[in-house]
Amino acid sequence: MKKEFKKWLISLNCEGINSLGINEIVSRVDEELRIVRANEQERIVLEELIAAFNE
């Protein structure tokens, strides 16, 4: 699921996501898209991205 999430992030072609770094974002989640390491701010953004991906 992590590979599909990465492809989805790339397909968004969003300046904010691109500036953060797609590999950096993906490195914060495991294969089931559970957040494995993130501070509070990153966690909020990741939760929103994962929710949008799962829609």
N, C-alpha and C positions, 0 to 999 in steps of 0.2 A: 504494500500500500504506500510505502514511503516513496517508491519510484514514481507512482502515479501522482502523488502529491507534488513532487518536484516538477514533473512535466506540467502540471496544472499551474504552479507558480510561474513557470517560464511563460506559459501561454497567456497569462494576464498582462505581461509586458508593462508592468506598473513601475513607474520611476522610484517610488518609495521602496518597493520590494527589491528592485534591482540595486538600489543604493545600499540596502542592508546586506545584500549578498544572499543569493538563493542557497548556496551551499551552507552558509552560516545558519540560515533559518532551518534548513533540513537537518542540520547537525543537532538541533535541540530536541528532536523527536526520535522515538524508536520506530521499528517496522510497523507497529500498529497505530502509529501517530499519537502515542502517549508522550506527553512532554517529560523529558528526562532531566533537563537542566535549563533553567531560565530564571531570571530575576522576575520580580512582580510585574514590571512593565512589559517585558518580553512575553511573559505568560499570558497576559491579557491579549496581546496581538496574536500570539499563536493560537489561542482558543478561538478567536474570531476567524482567523484564516482556516483552521481545521473545520469549524462549523460551516463556513461557506463552501469549502471543498466537499463536505458530506451532503450538501443539499441536493 
